Amino acid sequence: MADWLLCAISRRRRLGPRRSWPAFVAIAGLLGWTASASSQDTTVGKREYVRAGCDSCHGPDAHGAGQAPELAGLHRAFPEFVKIVREGVGEMPPHSKDEVSDEQLTAIYQWLKDAPAKGVNH
């Protein structure tokens, strides 16, 4: 093969990965950000669940305890969830916005929806 062709092929191979490197870094960064954001949401939701005292009745992983039902893998709509928390139902007392803010409820709700139900492996 001609020397100039070998040189051109070699140069193309050297430059090819460099050109794709910024795109790779951007995609990897985006995927990493999404994973860390999701992990952070989970941490915040569980922290707020414990901070609000939900774990004292529903258990540390929201799998229920005693008369308190399982909340992990929640399928209720958010407005219904908020209504139950604010007004109470059955043995569950109502919780005001002073006790559990709307922001806390949002984080807790998302964590409960994402948390695996008892016996479900993720």
N, C-alpha and C positions, 0 to 999 in steps of 0.2 A: 504494500500500500504506500502511496506517496507520503512523504514526510509531512507535507502541509495538511493532508487529510487527517493523519494521526494527531497532529498538533491541534487541529480544529476539534476533533472528537474529544481529546483530552481536556481542552479548554472548556468545552460545553459541559462535560462531566463535572469539572471543578466549579463552574458557575451555577449549574442547575440546582443543587441543594441550597446554595446561598439565596437564590431567588425565592424558593419555596419556604425558607426558614421563617420570615416574618409572618406569613400566613399560618404556619404551624404554631408559632408562638401565640398569635392572636386567638386561634381556635382553642389551644390548650388552656390559655388564660381564661377564656370564656367558660369552658367546661369546668375548670377549677373553681371559678367564681360561683357558678351555679351550684356545684356540689357543696361548697362552703356555706353559701347562703341557705341552702336547704338544711344543712347540719346545724347552722346557727338558729334557724327557725325552730327546729326540733328542740334544741337546748333551751331556748327562751320559753317555748310552750310548756315544756315539762317543769321548768323552774317556776313559772307562774302558776301552774297547777298545784305545785307543792306550797308555794307562797300563799295562795288563796285558801289552803287547807283542804282542798278536794281529796287529797290522798288519805286524810284521816278517816273518811268513810268509803271511798271508792278504791282504796288500795294504791300502793306506790306506782303500779303500772296501769292503773285504771281498769283492772280486771274484775272489779267489784269485790265487795266484802259484806258479809252479813246481809242486811236488807238493801244495801246500796247496790244498784245495778252496775254491770260492766259498762264502761264508757269508751274503752279502746275500740277502734274501728267504727266510730260513731257514724250513723247514717242519717241523723236528723238534719234538717235544714238549719242554717245559722239563726234565723229569726225565732224558730221554735226553741232552739237551745238557749238563746238569750232569755226568752220568756220564762222558761223553766227555772233558770238561775235567778232571775229577778223576782219572780212570784213564788217560787217554791212549788213542790208537788209531793204528795204523800208525806213521807218522813223528812224530806229535804226542806230545810227552812229557806226563806228568801234571802238573797244577798244583794244589798244596795250597791250603787256605783261607788260609794265611799269604801266599801269592803273589797269589791272587785271591779276595776275600771273596765270600760269598753275595750280598751287596748289589750288589757290582760285577757279578757274573754275571747278576743279575736285570736290571740296566740294560743290560748288553751284549746279552743275549738279546732284550730288547724292541727295541733299536736294530736288531739284525740282522733281526728279523722285519719291521720297518717299512722297512728299507733296500731300495731297488729293486735287483733282480737285474741283472746285466750285460745290457745290451740292452733293458731295460724302462724306458720313460719314464713318470714320474709327474707 
